[in-house]
Amino acid sequence: MDLFIFLGIGLSCLILLSLWNQSYVKGQLPPGPTPFPIVGNILQLNSKNINKSLSMLAQEYGPVFTLYFGMKPTVVLHGYEAVKEALIDQAEEFSGRGSFPVIDKICQGLGVVFSSGERWKQIRRFCLMVLRNLGMGKKTIEDRIQEEALCLVDALKKTNGSPCDPSFLLACVPCNIISSIIFQNRFDYDDKKFHRLIAYIHENARIVSTPWIQLCNVFPVLHYLPGSHNVLFKNTADQQKFILEKIKEHQESLDPNNPRDFIDHFLIRMEKLESRRRLNV
């Protein structure tokens, strides 16, 4: 009996906290449908046709409105004009990234895609500079693409004209071009590690797009329960392990005067920043 009383008090506190939080920020946000406590507006959306639900809400509240996913408010931009005004006309003000707890647990605010603020600006600037040095938009990158295209043709010839599913081979081509930029070398299409990396990419993309992951983003406490998010965490940990092995190999053979690929450029940049830090201490 005491347990039920405790749960009842806890649930009541959560509901009151949700109502207080929503009433506090509501005046600072665009209009939108009134959310339910704890679950927000999730039950008011048609999960089988999100586009139609958003279009109907835009007709009622305008092209910019607020929805609550759980207790988290989300401002929705609906239509070309609203998106253009925010992401192009006022790109600097809207250059930040939203918080996705599942992704945050994996990336910890690092990287190009999921970092934000000044860190994102510095990493983006550095990446663009390095990619240009490595041939992006120049003849050198075109040569890599042509080389990989020839490898693809050779692999297709090995089928001797028999029916085959080219999906895997076609996935190998862009992965190998990216690998040649990051790791300096491409992978053979029969390489087992390469197979596993591509399988991780496909599986992770599938998992991230599932309703369960969206639910985990709304209610981060679900991270402690069994579910497909644990498979996602394991896959990314294995990918990071592979990349760390490559970084270690690069550290052992690094020539600061002759960077070979993206990893070398990054290691050299890290060493320069560390040297500056030591001088300033």
N, C-alpha and C positions, 0 to 999 in steps of 0.2 A: 504493500500500500504506500509506504514511504517513497518507493521508487517512482510510482505514478505521480505522486505529488511533486517530487523533484523535477520530473520530466515536464509536467504541466507548467511549473514556475519558469523553467528554462525556456520552453516554447513561447510563453507569454512575454518574456524579456526580449527574445529575438524579434517577435512581432512588433513590440513597442519600439525597439531600436530601429527596425526597418522603417516604420512609419515616421519616426523622428528624422531619420536620415533623409528620407525622400522629401519630407516637407521642408527641410532646411535647404536642400539644393534645388528644389523645384523652381524657386523664383529666379535662379541664376541660369536656368537651362531653357531651350526652346520648348514650346508646348508639346503635349503628347497625351496618349491615353493614360488614364489613372491606373497605376500598377497595383497588383495584389501584393500583400506582404510576403516577403521571402522569395517567392517565385517570380515577381515582377510581371512583365507582359508576355511571358513565354506562352501561357495558355491562351492568349488572345491572337496568336499567330497560327496560320495554317502551315504546319511543317511540310506538307506535301506541295505547297505552292506559296513559297515565301514572297516571290515577286508580286503576286496578286495582292497579298496582305499588305505589303509596303505601299503599293500603288493606291490602295483604298485609304490607307492612313494619310498618304500625301494629299489626297483630295480633300480630306477633312482638316488636316493641321498645316498644310503647306509643304513646300519642298524640303524644309529643314525641321525635323521634329525629334523628340526624345523617346526612346524605349528603354525599359529596364530589363536586363537579362539577369535574373536573380535580383540581388540588391545593387547591382552595378549599372549606373546610367550610361546609355550609349546614344550619341547624337547621330541621326541618320541623314545623309544627304541624298535626295531623290531627284533624279533628272540631270540632264547634261549641264544646264546653266548653273545649278547649285554646285556640282562637282567641279566645273571649270573655275568658278569664282574662288573656291577654297583651295584647290590643288594647283592652279596655274596663276590666277590673278593675285592670290595671297599665299603663294607657295611657301615662303619663309615661315609664316605664322603657323602653317599646318604641316610642317616637315617632321613633326614628332611621330612616334610610334605608340600605339596603344599597348596595354598590358595584356598578355595572354599567358596565364599562369603555367600551362603545360609547356609552352615554348620557353618561358622564362626559366623554368627549372632545368631545361636542357642547355640553353645558351647563356644563362646568367647575365643577360644584357650585353653580351659580346657579339662580335661579327658585324657584317655589313647590313644584313637584312633586318635583324631584330634589335640592334642597338638604337640609341636615340640621343638627341641633344648634341652637345659639343663632341662627344666621343664618336658619334656617327659621322659628323662632318669631317673629322680628322681622318677616320678610317676610309671614308669614301674618297677623299682627296688623295690619300696615299695609294689606294687601289687603282684609281684612274691613271695616276702617274705611272705606276708600275706596269699596268696593262698596255699603256701606250709604248713604254720602253720595250715590252715584249712583242710588240707588233700588231696590237689591236688596231684595225683600220688601215693596216699597211700590207705590203706585199708578203711579208714574212708569215703573217697569220694565214694568208691565202694559200701559201705553200703547204702549211700544215693541214689545212682542210683538203687540199687536193691529194696529199699523201694518204690521208685517212679514207678518202673516197676510193682510191685505188685498192686499199686493203679490203674495203667493203665489196668491191667488184670481185676480187680474188676469192673472198669467202663465198659469194653467191655462185661463182663458177664451180666451186667444189660440190654443189648440190647436183651437178650434171643435169640440170633442167628438171629435176623431180620436184613435185609439189613440196613447199616448205612454208613455214610461218616466219617472215622476215622481221617480226617485231623485235626480237632480242638483238639481232644484228643492227637494226636501225637505231636501237637505244645505245649500242656500243659506240657509234660514231661520235655523237656530241660529247659523250663521257670521255672518250679518248682524247678529243681535242682539248677539253678542259684539263684532263690529266697531264697532257704535254705542256701546258702552260704552268700548272701548279707544281707537278713533280718532275718535269723535264722529259719524261719518257711516257710512251703509250703502253697499253697492255695488249697482250695477245688475246684474241677472242675466246681462246680455250682456257685462259688463266682462271683458276678456281677462285682466287681472291677477288678478281674482277667480277666474276659471276655473283659472288656474295654481296659485293658493294652495290651492284645494280639491283639485286633482289631487295636489299635494304631500302634503296631509294623508292622503289615501287611500293613496297609494303608500308613504308612510313607515310607516303603520300596518300595511300588508301586509308590508313588509320586516322590521320589528321583530319580527313574530310568526313569522318563518321559523327553521328549525333552524340555518341558517348564522349568524345573529346571536347565537343562544344559544351557539353554539360559539365565536364571537368574544369573547363575554363570559367564557367559561371560559379561553380561551387568547388573551389580548390581542395576542400577537405576530402573530396572523393579520391584524391591522389593516394590516400592510405588504404584504399580498398582494392581488391583484385579487379583486373580489367585490361583492356587492350592498351591503355596508356603505359602499362608496365612493359609491354612488348616494344612500344615506341622508345621508352627509356633504355631498354637493353640494346636495341638496334643502334641507337645513336652512340651509346657507350662503346660498342664494337667499332663503329666508324671512327670515333675519336681515337681509339686505340691504334687503328691502322694508320691514321694520319700522324699520330705522335711517333710511331716507328719511322715513318718517312722523314719527319723533322729531325729525329736523332741521327739518321743516316746523313742528312744534309749538314748537320752541325759538325760531324766528324770529318767531312770533306769540303767544308766551306772555304772559299777563296773570296775575301771581301772585295778584291779588285776585279773579280770576274764572276758576277752573279749569273747563275744559269737559268733560274726560274723564279716563280713568285715566292716560294719559300725562302730562297736565298736572299731576295730583296727584303723580305720581312725580318729575317734574322739579322741582317746588316743594320736595318733601321732600329731594331731593338737594342743592338749593341751600342749604337750611337746615342740613343736616349739614355741608356744605362751609364755611359761614360759621362754625359752631361750631368746626370744626377749625382754621380760620385764627386764631380768637380764642384758642385754647388753645396755639397754637404760640409 
